[in-house]
Amino acid sequence: MSVFNAIIKSIKANASTIIMYLVIFAVFGNMSSRANVSTKEEMFKEVTTEVAVTDHDGSDLSRALVGYLEETQKVVDPKTEDPVVMNDNVRFGIYDYALIIPEGFEEKLVNGQAEDAIDYISPGDTASGYLLTQKLSDYLQDVVIYLNCGYSKEEAIALTHEQMVELADIEATILDDSDTGYRSFYAGMFTFNGYTLMLIICICCAMALTFVKDRDVKNRISVSGMHFSVRNLATICATMLIGFVLTTFVIVIVYLMGLQYHGEKLLYYSIDAYALMLISLGMAYFICSITSNENLINMIANMLGLSFSFLCGIFVDPQFMSEGVLRVARFMPLYWYAEAIRYINDTPVSEILVSQFGMYLLIEVIFAIGFFAAGLIISRKKEQYAL
């Protein structure tokens, strides 16, 4: 019991490290997850484009086109008439799209010439820009068709406006029931958690375990007559409690940050996080069995954590990694943690609890046992040979 209490109390010395990594997780993990989140509800959602309009014609038809854009998009002042400057503004994202209505615009439409009646500048690499170009083309063609059918200019404008605005209000209904292809907020947060939680637990618990290796503390424990196995059992239980508290606290942070999102899979992400906790505890025990130097502990933990994160799909999506790198990553614990996260994200809730998810968890537990076993062997040998 004395060993257990000593390790729990020693964690206070690492409070600053815990706070630092929790801030990194809360800030950068949240930013990354919100930036990359995509859901079925938003995948085909109508996007409002910021359009800079220059009207050199000033006719009824040009004003009608601008009115249509004002009703369906966000129209802004380009603050310049230089096409080169407009192009730069679009490229640098000052506004999304630039529309130039030249003189003679109305005359061209009345004569049935809808093509090349307007000039526009689009980034060329966005779906919203392409769709807006198509909408403008449809608007002009509809006006020409109504005019050719004998409608007056006012009637053509009214009918086209009504039709185009009605189309803008259409909502897509998604019939795909699978979750594949969508990245949830929780998947992003727990993926980034693979780096932060591992470092928090690994460094803090390894530092706490070195407290037991202090010469005075070690001598007091040795003269107490406590058996080696009992001493290590108390050590493992103390580190397990520390890891459980830290992991639970991180899960609560994720829950609070993701209240606006559907959290029906949070339980499964949490289970995977606790499996990661076991790996991190095993790594901490293994590292502190090698050295009790705090600088070396930080160096080894960061080296392993960063290497695993880059190679196993935490920082870089696996689709951008070569097959050779992925084959190597399979021999690292974080690869299976990240695979479990992706499996949870891509699988409906009712189908998650199958053998594949259990296999991922089992492999993570095996890695954890391997780290613990290696640490115990090294510690035992060092004690036998008084190293």
C-alpha positions as CSV (number, residue, x, y, z in Angstrom):
1,M,0.0,0.0,0.0
2,S,2.9,2.3,0.7
3,V,4.2,2.0,-2.9
4,F,0.8,2.6,-4.3
5,N,0.3,5.8,-2.2
6,A,3.8,7.1,-3.0
7,I,3.2,6.8,-6.8
8,I,-0.1,8.5,-6.6
9,K,1.3,11.4,-4.6
10,S,4.3,11.8,-7.0
11,I,2.0,12.6,-9.9
12,K,1.6,16.1,-8.6
13,A,5.1,16.9,-9.8
14,N,4.0,16.3,-13.3
15,A,0.9,18.5,-13.2
16,S,2.4,21.0,-15.6
17,T,3.1,18.3,-18.2
18,I,-0.4,17.0,-18.0
19,I,-1.9,20.5,-18.4
20,M,0.3,21.2,-21.4
21,Y,-0.7,18.1,-23.3
22,L,-4.3,18.6,-22.4
23,V,-4.2,22.1,-23.8
24,I,-2.6,20.8,-27.0
25,F,-5.3,18.2,-27.3
26,A,-8.2,20.6,-26.6
27,V,-7.0,23.4,-28.9
28,F,-5.3,21.7,-31.9
29,G,-7.4,18.5,-31.8
30,N,-10.6,20.6,-31.8
31,M,-9.4,22.9,-34.6
32,S,-8.3,19.9,-36.8
33,S,-11.5,17.9,-36.1
34,R,-13.9,20.8,-36.9
35,A,-12.0,21.7,-40.0
36,N,-12.2,18.2,-41.4
37,V,-15.6,17.1,-40.2
38,S,-18.0,16.0,-42.9
39,T,-21.5,14.5,-42.4
40,K,-24.3,13.2,-44.5
41,E,-26.4,16.2,-43.6
42,E,-23.8,18.7,-44.8
43,M,-22.2,16.8,-47.7
44,F,-24.8,18.1,-50.3
45,K,-25.8,21.3,-48.5
46,E,-26.3,24.4,-50.6
47,V,-23.2,26.7,-50.3
48,T,-23.5,30.5,-50.5
49,T,-20.8,32.0,-52.6
50,E,-19.3,35.5,-52.2
51,V,-19.7,37.1,-55.6
52,A,-18.1,40.5,-56.7
53,V,-20.3,42.0,-59.4
54,T,-19.4,44.7,-61.9
55,D,-22.3,45.9,-64.0
56,H,-21.2,47.9,-67.1
57,D,-24.5,47.5,-68.9
58,G,-27.0,48.9,-66.4
59,S,-30.0,47.4,-68.3
60,D,-33.1,45.8,-67.0
61,L,-31.7,42.3,-67.7
62,S,-28.4,43.0,-66.1
63,R,-30.1,44.4,-63.0
64,A,-32.4,41.3,-62.9
65,L,-29.3,39.0,-63.0
66,V,-27.7,41.0,-60.1
67,G,-31.0,40.8,-58.2
68,Y,-31.1,37.0,-58.7
69,L,-27.5,36.8,-57.3
70,E,-28.4,39.0,-54.3
71,E,-31.2,36.7,-53.4
72,T,-29.3,33.4,-53.7
73,Q,-25.7,34.4,-53.1
74,K,-23.7,37.1,-51.2
75,V,-23.0,40.0,-53.6
76,V,-20.0,42.3,-52.6
77,D,-18.3,45.3,-54.2
78,P,-15.2,44.3,-56.1
79,K,-13.7,47.8,-55.3
80,T,-11.8,47.7,-58.6
81,E,-12.6,47.4,-62.3
82,D,-9.2,45.9,-63.2
83,P,-9.7,42.3,-64.3
84,V,-6.1,41.4,-63.2
85,V,-6.8,42.7,-59.7
86,M,-10.1,40.8,-59.6
87,N,-8.3,37.6,-60.6
88,D,-5.8,38.1,-57.8
89,N,-8.6,38.7,-55.3
90,V,-10.3,35.5,-56.3
91,R,-7.1,33.5,-56.2
92,F,-6.3,34.8,-52.7
93,G,-9.8,34.2,-51.4
94,I,-10.8,37.9,-50.8
95,Y,-14.0,36.9,-52.5
96,D,-15.0,33.6,-54.1
97,Y,-16.2,34.6,-57.6
98,A,-16.1,37.7,-59.8
99,L,-18.8,38.5,-62.4
100,I,-18.4,41.2,-65.1
101,I,-21.5,42.2,-67.1
102,P,-20.2,44.1,-70.2
103,E,-21.9,46.8,-72.2
104,G,-24.3,45.3,-74.8
105,F,-25.3,42.5,-72.4
106,E,-29.1,43.0,-72.9
107,E,-28.7,43.4,-76.6
108,K,-27.0,40.1,-76.9
109,L,-29.7,38.3,-74.9
110,V,-32.5,39.9,-77.0
111,N,-30.7,38.6,-80.1
112,G,-30.6,35.1,-78.7
113,Q,-26.8,35.1,-77.9
114,A,-26.5,33.7,-74.3
115,E,-23.0,32.4,-74.8
116,D,-20.2,34.7,-73.9
117,A,-22.7,37.3,-72.8
118,I,-20.9,37.7,-69.4
119,D,-17.3,37.4,-68.2
120,Y,-16.5,35.7,-64.9
121,I,-13.4,34.8,-62.8
122,S,-13.6,31.5,-60.9
123,P,-10.9,29.7,-58.8
124,G,-11.5,26.7,-61.1
125,D,-10.9,24.2,-58.3
126,T,-14.1,24.5,-56.2
127,A,-17.4,22.8,-56.8
128,S,-19.3,25.9,-55.6
129,G,-17.6,28.0,-58.3
130,Y,-18.4,25.5,-61.0
131,L,-22.0,25.2,-59.9
132,L,-22.4,29.0,-59.9
133,T,-21.1,29.2,-63.4
134,Q,-23.6,26.6,-64.4
135,K,-26.5,28.5,-62.7
136,L,-25.6,31.7,-64.5
137,S,-25.5,29.9,-67.8
138,D,-28.9,28.3,-67.1
139,Y,-30.3,31.7,-66.1
140,L,-29.3,33.4,-69.3
141,Q,-30.4,30.5,-71.5
142,D,-33.9,30.5,-69.8
143,V,-34.2,34.2,-70.5
144,V,-33.4,33.7,-74.1
145,I,-35.8,30.8,-74.4
146,Y,-38.7,32.9,-73.0
147,L,-37.8,35.8,-75.2
148,N,-37.7,33.5,-78.3
149,C,-41.1,32.1,-77.3
150,G,-42.7,35.5,-77.6
151,Y,-42.7,36.6,-74.0
152,S,-41.9,40.2,-73.2
153,K,-38.7,41.2,-71.5
154,E,-40.5,41.7,-68.1
155,E,-42.3,38.4,-68.4
156,A,-39.1,36.5,-69.3
157,I,-37.3,38.1,-66.3
158,A,-40.1,37.2,-63.9
159,L,-40.5,33.6,-65.0
160,T,-36.8,32.9,-65.1
161,H,-36.3,34.5,-61.6
162,E,-39.1,32.4,-60.1
163,Q,-37.8,29.2,-61.6
164,M,-34.2,29.8,-60.6
165,V,-35.0,30.8,-57.1
166,E,-37.2,27.8,-56.7
167,L,-34.4,25.5,-57.8
168,A,-32.1,27.1,-55.2
169,D,-34.4,25.9,-52.4
170,I,-34.2,22.3,-53.4
171,E,-32.7,20.0,-50.7
172,A,-30.9,16.8,-51.4
173,T,-32.2,13.6,-49.8
174,I,-29.4,11.1,-49.2
175,L,-30.4,7.4,-49.6
176,D,-26.9,6.1,-48.6
177,D,-27.3,4.4,-45.2
178,S,-23.6,3.6,-44.8
179,D,-21.1,5.8,-42.9
180,T,-18.3,5.3,-45.4
181,G,-16.8,8.5,-46.8
182,Y,-17.8,10.7,-43.9
183,R,-15.5,11.9,-41.1
184,S,-17.1,12.6,-37.8
185,F,-16.0,15.1,-35.2
186,Y,-15.4,12.3,-32.8
187,A,-13.2,10.4,-35.2
188,G,-11.0,13.4,-35.7
189,M,-10.7,14.1,-31.9
190,F,-9.9,10.5,-31.0
191,T,-7.5,10.1,-33.9
192,F,-5.5,13.1,-32.6
193,N,-5.9,11.6,-29.1
194,G,-3.7,8.8,-30.2
195,Y,-0.7,11.2,-30.0
196,T,-1.7,13.4,-27.0
197,L,-3.1,10.7,-24.7
198,M,-0.2,8.4,-25.3
199,L,2.3,11.2,-24.5
200,I,0.4,12.3,-21.4
201,I,0.1,8.8,-19.8
202,C,3.5,7.6,-21.0
203,I,5.6,10.6,-19.7
204,C,3.6,11.2,-16.5
205,C,3.4,7.6,-15.4
206,A,7.1,7.0,-16.3
207,M,8.0,10.0,-14.2
208,A,5.9,8.7,-11.4
209,L,7.5,5.3,-11.6
210,T,11.0,6.7,-11.4
211,F,10.0,8.0,-7.9
212,V,10.0,4.5,-6.7
213,K,13.6,4.1,-8.1
214,D,14.9,6.9,-6.0
215,R,17.7,5.6,-3.8
216,D,16.2,6.5,-0.5
217,V,12.7,5.3,-1.5
218,K,14.1,2.1,-2.9
219,N,16.1,1.3,0.2
220,R,13.1,1.9,2.4
221,I,11.0,-0.5,0.3
222,S,13.8,-3.1,0.2
223,V,14.2,-3.2,4.0
224,S,10.5,-3.5,4.4
225,G,10.7,-7.1,3.2
226,M,8.1,-6.5,0.5
227,H,8.3,-9.2,-2.2
228,F,9.2,-8.3,-5.7
229,S,5.9,-9.4,-7.2
230,V,3.9,-7.6,-4.6
231,R,5.9,-4.4,-5.1
232,N,5.4,-4.5,-8.9
233,L,1.7,-5.3,-8.5
234,A,1.2,-2.2,-6.4
235,T,3.2,-0.2,-9.0
236,I,1.0,-1.4,-11.9
237,C,-2.2,-0.8,-10.0
238,A,-1.2,2.8,-9.2
239,T,-0.2,3.5,-12.8
240,M,-3.5,1.9,-14.0
241,L,-5.5,4.3,-11.8
242,I,-3.6,7.3,-13.1
243,G,-4.1,6.2,-16.7
244,F,-7.8,5.5,-16.1
245,V,-8.4,9.0,-14.6
246,L,-6.5,10.8,-17.4
247,T,-8.3,8.8,-20.1
248,T,-11.7,9.4,-18.6
249,F,-11.0,13.1,-18.3
250,V,-10.0,13.3,-22.0
251,I,-13.2,11.5,-23.0
252,V,-15.2,14.0,-21.0
253,I,-13.4,16.8,-22.8
254,V,-14.3,15.3,-26.2
255,Y,-17.9,14.8,-25.1
256,L,-18.3,18.4,-24.0
257,M,-16.7,19.8,-27.2
258,G,-18.9,17.6,-29.4
259,L,-22.3,18.3,-27.9
260,Q,-23.5,19.7,-31.2
261,Y,-22.7,16.4,-33.1
262,H,-24.4,13.0,-32.9
263,G,-22.5,11.0,-30.3
264,E,-24.1,7.6,-30.6
265,K,-20.6,6.1,-31.3
266,L,-18.9,7.8,-28.4
267,L,-19.0,4.6,-26.3
268,Y,-17.0,2.6,-28.9
269,Y,-14.5,5.4,-29.3
270,S,-14.1,5.4,-25.6
271,I,-13.5,1.7,-25.5
272,D,-10.7,2.1,-28.0
273,A,-9.3,5.0,-25.9
274,Y,-9.0,2.7,-22.9
275,A,-7.2,0.1,-25.0
276,L,-4.8,2.9,-26.0
277,M,-4.4,3.7,-22.2
278,L,-3.1,0.1,-21.7
279,I,-0.6,0.5,-24.5
280,S,0.6,3.9,-23.0
281,L,0.9,2.4,-19.5
282,G,2.9,-0.5,-20.9
283,M,5.2,1.9,-22.7
284,A,5.6,4.0,-19.6
285,Y,6.6,0.9,-17.5
286,F,9.0,-0.3,-20.3
287,I,10.7,3.1,-20.6
288,C,11.2,3.6,-16.9
289,S,12.6,0.1,-16.6
290,I,15.3,1.2,-19.1
291,T,16.2,4.6,-17.5
292,S,15.3,6.8,-14.5
293,N,16.7,9.9,-16.1
294,E,13.8,12.4,-16.7
295,N,15.4,13.9,-19.8
296,L,15.9,10.5,-21.4
297,I,12.3,9.5,-20.5
298,N,11.0,12.6,-22.3
299,M,13.2,12.0,-25.3
300,I,12.3,8.3,-25.7
301,A,8.6,8.9,-25.1
302,N,8.4,11.8,-27.7
303,M,10.5,9.8,-30.2
304,L,8.2,6.8,-30.0
305,G,5.0,8.9,-29.9
306,L,5.9,11.1,-32.9
307,S,7.2,8.1,-34.9
308,F,4.1,6.1,-34.3
309,S,1.9,9.1,-35.0
310,F,3.4,9.9,-38.4
311,L,3.7,6.2,-39.5
312,C,0.4,4.9,-38.2
313,G,-2.1,7.3,-39.6
314,I,-2.5,9.8,-36.7
315,F,-1.0,12.9,-38.4
316,V,-1.1,11.7,-42.0
317,D,-4.1,9.9,-43.5
318,P,-3.2,6.4,-44.7
319,Q,-4.5,7.1,-48.2
320,F,-1.5,9.4,-48.7
321,M,1.0,6.7,-47.4
322,S,2.8,4.1,-49.4
323,E,2.0,0.4,-49.0
324,G,5.5,-0.2,-47.7
325,V,5.1,2.3,-44.9
326,L,1.7,0.8,-44.0
327,R,3.2,-2.7,-43.8
328,V,5.8,-1.5,-41.3
329,A,3.2,0.4,-39.4
330,R,1.3,-2.8,-38.7
331,F,4.0,-3.8,-36.2
332,M,3.3,-0.6,-34.2
333,P,0.5,-0.3,-31.7
334,L,-0.9,3.0,-32.8
335,Y,-1.7,1.6,-36.2
336,W,-4.3,-0.7,-34.8
337,Y,-5.7,2.1,-32.6
338,A,-6.2,4.3,-35.7
339,E,-7.6,1.4,-37.7
340,A,-10.2,0.8,-34.9
341,I,-11.1,4.6,-35.0
342,R,-11.6,4.4,-38.8
343,Y,-13.6,1.2,-38.5
344,I,-16.0,2.8,-35.9
345,N,-16.3,5.9,-38.1
346,D,-17.2,3.9,-41.2
347,T,-19.5,1.3,-39.6
348,P,-23.2,1.8,-38.6
349,V,-23.7,1.6,-34.8
350,S,-25.6,-1.7,-35.0
351,E,-22.7,-3.4,-36.8
352,I,-19.7,-2.3,-34.8
353,L,-19.7,-5.0,-32.2
354,V,-18.4,-7.8,-34.5
355,S,-15.2,-9.8,-34.5
356,Q,-13.2,-7.2,-36.5
357,F,-13.6,-4.6,-33.8
358,G,-12.7,-7.2,-31.1
359,M,-9.6,-8.1,-33.1
360,Y,-8.4,-4.5,-33.1
361,L,-8.8,-4.3,-29.4
362,L,-7.1,-7.7,-28.8
363,I,-4.1,-6.7,-30.8
364,E,-3.8,-3.4,-28.8
365,V,-4.0,-5.4,-25.5
366,I,-1.3,-7.8,-26.8
367,F,1.0,-4.8,-27.5
368,A,0.3,-3.5,-24.0
369,I,1.1,-6.9,-22.4
370,G,4.3,-7.1,-24.4
371,F,5.5,-3.7,-23.1
372,F,4.6,-4.7,-19.5
373,A,6.4,-8.1,-19.9
374,A,9.5,-6.5,-21.4
375,G,9.6,-3.9,-18.5
376,L,9.2,-6.6,-15.9
377,I,12.0,-8.7,-17.3
378,I,14.4,-5.7,-17.5
379,S,13.5,-4.6,-14.0
380,R,14.0,-8.1,-12.6
381,K,17.3,-8.5,-14.3
382,K,18.5,-5.1,-13.1
383,E,17.6,-6.0,-9.5
384,Q,19.3,-9.4,-9.7
385,Y,22.5,-8.0,-11.0
386,A,22.2,-4.7,-8.9
387,L,22.4,-2.6,-12.1
